[in-house]
Amino acid sequence: MFNLIFNLIFNKMTKKKTFPKKKTEVNTAVLDSIPAEVDWKVPPMPKQSDNPFTAPSFGKKSNKPVIYQLIKGRKKLPNGRWRYPVVYMIKAEDVIYDPITDTNRKIRYIPGEVSIYEDEQKKDAKVKAPITFNEGFIAVNAQNPTLKKYLDVCNANKNNPNRMTSAAATFQVVDKSKDAKKVIQREMKEMDAMSLALKMPFNKLVGYAKVLGVNVDKSTEEIRYDMKMLAKKDPFSFLTGLNDPKTSIKETIINAREYNIIDTEINRVSWVRGSDRVLITHVPVGVDTVDHFADYCLDGEGELVLKEMEKQIAKFNS
């Protein structure tokens, strides 16, 4: 009996009290305003460079050098190319017009200085040496922005829109797009000229070869090779000569001379009449005999002379 009473008292003392849970009201208006699905995405991180010394780039910048070409002191050769001085120097200081400040400012190229403007350089900075063009060109890399800035804005640059006209232009920027177009045009002309040299009828080939001064006392293959090389060397002149009416006249003159129909000397052209020489025309001093005689045959009495030469040449070939 005692044990039963003790157990009842012990259970009552150790039993945990429970309290009714409070009901929480849910604000449905807030729930309705939340979208059913939210696309939470972590933005992609920029790709790290493998080189720890390379700063991240947010835009491509060309590292190709800018080429400046000398236009002063050069000489054009007969083949159309330019001959430049081995070394040509321009001064590394100038006074330019600055369109931003609307003032004249002195500029100097001094390696190690951040700015080209004298008023922004160190007071004790001095110009050390002129800027040198080698064989007519100077290439400025992207790692030398100060030199590029100087060459772009100095008065010696023909392409500088703010260049003072009182100063003579010394150089220009090489436009690679124009150069590429010229190269393509030349290559196309070169292909056309060489194709004509290889496919031209033999009689016409030999005649044109004589006019160009090519030795024709050789095999057909050798003549075609020589003509192909001439076409490759100067395709524009080669094609222009084919369409020049004086080319066929020169061919007639050369053939008439070979058949001993006419005699060409430095100062005169004559008919051959046995041992006698009958004057056709005089040749001015310093003028090529064949060139002058071809011009003579274009009109007037010269046309009659040309027809007579063609007539006598036809007799030899009949």
Protein Blocks (a to p, Z undefined) as FASTA:
>chain_A
ZZmmmmmmmmmmmpccddddddddddfklmmmpcfbdcddddddddddfblkbccdfbdc
dfbdcddddfehpacdfkopacddfbdcddfbdcdddfklopacdddddehiabfbfklm
cfkbccfbdcddeehiacddfklmmlmmmmmmmmklmklmkbcfkbccfbdcddfklmmm
mmmmmmmmmmmmmmmmmmgcfklmmmmmmmnopafbbcfklmmmmmmmmmmmmmmlmmmm
mmpmklmmmmmmmmmmmnomaccdfkbccddehjaccdfbdcdehiafklmmmmmmmgcj
llmmmmmmmmmmmmmmZZ
